[in-house]
Amino acid sequence: MKFGWETILIFIAAVALVGTVVWVTRLKTRGVARVLINSLAGGALIAGLSAFNIIVLPVNAFNALIVGLLGLPGAGVVVAAAMLL
């Protein structure tokens, strides 16, 4: 498997994104602010998966909220629902 500079840049961007999400979720935010941050991260996850044609998922507020509230299991729920429908 040959890695080009695009693959390396995507990997670095993914690591930076994960680090940023972890840092933001460790802040002392509570309640609505934390749900909003997690929902935005969930929407970014869904958009990222759809942008790279890994799994084509509809990007809407409901899916972002599910992924934001439930985290990685929520992403699994959204993927399973998209495959069943």
C-alpha positions in Angstrom: 0.0 0.0 0.0 1.5 3.3 -1.1 0.8 6.4 1.0 0.8 9.8 -0.8 1.1 13.2 0.8 -2.7 13.5 0.6 -3.2 10.5 2.8 -0.6 11.8 5.4 -2.3 15.2 5.5 -5.7 13.6 6.0 -4.3 11.5 8.8 -2.8 14.5 10.5 -6.1 16.5 10.1 -8.0 13.5 11.6 -5.7 13.3 14.6 -6.0 17.1 15.1 -9.8 16.9 14.9 -10.0 14.1 17.4 -7.6 16.0 19.8 -9.8 19.2 19.4 -13.0 17.3 20.1 -11.5 15.6 23.2 -10.2 19.0 24.5 -13.5 20.7 23.9 -15.5 18.0 25.6 -13.3 18.0 28.7 -14.1 21.7 29.3 -16.3 22.5 32.2 -19.4 23.0 30.1 -22.7 21.6 31.2 -26.2 21.1 30.0 -27.2 22.7 26.7 -23.7 23.9 25.8 -22.3 20.3 26.0 -25.2 18.9 24.0 -24.6 21.6 21.4 -20.9 20.9 21.1 -21.5 17.1 20.9 -24.2 17.6 18.3 -21.8 19.8 16.2 -19.2 17.1 16.5 -21.7 14.4 15.5 -22.7 16.5 12.5 -19.1 16.8 11.5 -18.6 13.0 11.9 -21.6 12.3 9.6 -20.5 14.9 7.1 -17.0 13.6 7.1 -18.1 10.0 6.5 -20.4 11.2 3.7 -17.8 13.5 2.1 -15.2 10.7 1.7 -18.0 8.2 0.5 -17.3 5.8 3.3 -20.9 5.6 4.2 -23.5 8.0 2.6 -25.6 9.3 5.5 -28.2 12.2 5.4 -26.8 15.2 7.2 -29.6 16.7 9.3 -30.1 18.1 12.8 -31.8 14.9 14.0 -28.9 12.6 13.1 -26.4 15.1 14.5 -28.3 15.2 17.8 -28.5 11.4 18.0 -24.7 11.1 17.4 -24.1 14.1 19.8 -26.1 12.6 22.6 -25.1 9.0 22.3 -21.5 9.4 21.0 -20.1 6.5 19.0 -23.0 4.1 19.7 -25.2 6.9 18.3 -23.2 6.9 15.1 -23.8 3.1 15.0 -27.5 3.7 15.4 -27.6 6.2 12.6 -25.5 3.9 10.3 -27.8 1.0 11.1 -30.9 3.0 10.4 -29.5 4.3 7.1 -28.7 0.7 6.0 -32.1 -0.6 7.0 -34.1 2.2 5.3 
